Amino acid sequence: MGSPAEPFRTVIEPFRIHAVEPLAMTTPKQRAEAIRAAGYNLFNLASSNVLIDLLTDSGTGAMSRDQWSAIQHGDESYAGSPSWEIFQRAVKSLFPFRHVIPTHQGRAAEKILFTVVGGPGRVIPSNTHFDTTRANIEFTGAEAVDLVIPEGRDPKALHPFKGNLDTAALDALLHERGRENVPLVMVTVTNNSGGGQPVSLENLHAVRAVCDRHGVSLFLDACRFAENAWFIRAREPGQHDREVADIVREMAGLADGMTMSAKKDPLCNIGGWLACNDDALAEAARNLLILTEGFPTYGGLAGRDLEAIAQGLKEAVSHDYLEYRIRSTAYLGEALDAAGIPVVLPIGGHAVYIDARGLLPHIPPLQYPGQALAIALYETGGVRTSEIGTVMFGRQPDGSEQPAAMDLVRLAIPRRTYTQSHIDYVIEVCLAVQERAPSLVGYRIESEPRQLRHFTARFAPLV
Ligand SMILES: *Cc1c(COP(=O)(O)O)cnc(C)c1O
């Protein structure tokens, strides 16, 4: 199966524009002033000072005509709204778990899940925990352990499924810590913090087998389930003729539950859910939900949000959409790679990750080469990206600071939002920064909070 555009090179967007948003042009002088006032933290910038916003693909996508029309169908009854039924049916058609618990976004599902199963002495293994997942686990006093395969930590290693979990390491950890201290194993699909790399079906089956041997449950952090399933279809032997929706159902069938952010593959601006098969876990989770999110048939969302998610889930597994999505991300990554900018290979699903340590070898990890590169991309062309490295992961629970495994800068691509000419501009900006890379300087942190410091820390250049 191919797209109608197959004989041509251009990555054609499988949609046309229905409503437009203006983009603000700024001068280099305005940007230098804006980033200084922001304490050199890109999260502190007003988006009106950003031209191309690749800070995150979370909640920043464009909804479709059919999603906006579904919003008009939203029923705002407090309890038992038909929009809840439509939402639940759409979720269960891909993820047939017994209990579906809506939340206002992914981290609310994590907070509830780990409040129930976490706590001191507990350990939660994953391929790589996302930052909010890790923070929610550690907040309960439990330990978050990353067990991605060794290739997943090497930006240059070519492996089709670099998000895979190291099953031998998982088996060893379960032996050492005992099932009573490991409430569940998590697998993040795709592996966001590890470069947006997919997990194979074969690996999910192998993880399931280890979990079964030890009597431990398996949960998916399924934010990018559709992109992961597309990679399985494209790269895994024997999967090429399958429907993506069918692959998703097989992935879900291997797990006992999931957390989800509807701001990612479900193509919405807000939303999420927790799902599981365990009745006792679901009851404990619903009791917490009522405390902080809302009644179990809306969980922090409006009826119209539930409708938009239901429609978004149908569009997320469309082959035309996924082909465009994955190819357009690769288009950016391949251009940077061809120009000699070190990027994580193969190119992931939702983002391109520049290896800042590779591009700026003169800046040591504790002077934050990823932050330095992200600031330079903004100053040069108004492109906002995010550091995924020592700023994000360097502070240890005991208060010490260590270099992260990698210092990356993530260029996250919002879904259905930018065109190929926007991306061509981003490529030009990256090449301009590459040219003056040796002149970039490191940064120090002037102030930081206790948790998730990358969101609010303030920096100063080391000049
Ligand atoms: C975004 C994300 C989350 C958290 O979801 P939010 O909706 O941002 O709270 C959790 N895990 C992964 C892998 C994510 O990408």
The ligand as an SDF file (V2000), in Angstrom:
LIG
                    3D

 15 15  0  0  0  0  0  0  0  0999 V2000
    3.3920   14.0400   27.4120 C   0  0  0  0  0  0  0  0  0  0  0  0
    3.7320   12.7520   28.0210 C   0  0  0  0  0  0  0  0  0  0  0  0
    3.2400   12.3990   29.2830 C   0  0  0  0  0  0  0  0  0  0  0  0
    2.4220   13.3510   30.1460 C   0  0  0  0  0  0  0  0  0  0  0  0
    1.2610   13.7840   29.5370 O   0  0  0  0  0  0  0  0  0  0  0  0
    0.6790   15.2790   29.7740 P   0  0  0  0  0  0  0  0  0  0  0  0
   -0.6090   15.2710   29.0260 O   0  0  0  0  0  0  0  0  0  0  0  0
    1.6840   16.2480   29.2420 O   0  0  0  0  0  0  0  0  0  0  0  0
    0.4710   15.4470   31.2440 O   0  0  0  0  0  0  0  0  0  0  0  0
    3.5810   11.1550   29.7660 C   0  0  0  0  0  0  0  0  0  0  0  0
    4.3460   10.3060   29.0600 N   0  0  0  0  0  0  0  0  0  0  0  0
    4.8330   10.6060   27.8450 C   0  0  0  0  0  0  0  0  0  0  0  0
    5.6720    9.6230   27.1060 C   0  0  0  0  0  0  0  0  0  0  0  0
    4.5470   11.8340   27.2920 C   0  0  0  0  0  0  0  0  0  0  0  0
    5.0480   12.1350   26.0850 O   0  0  0  0  0  0  0  0  0  0  0  0
  1  2  1  0
  2  3  1  0
  2 14  2  0
  3  4  1  0
  3 10  2  0
  4  5  1  0
  5  6  1  0
  6  7  2  0
  6  8  1  0
  6  9  1  0
 10 11  1  0
 11 12  2  0
 12 13  1  0
 12 14  1  0
 14 15  1  0
M  END
$$$$
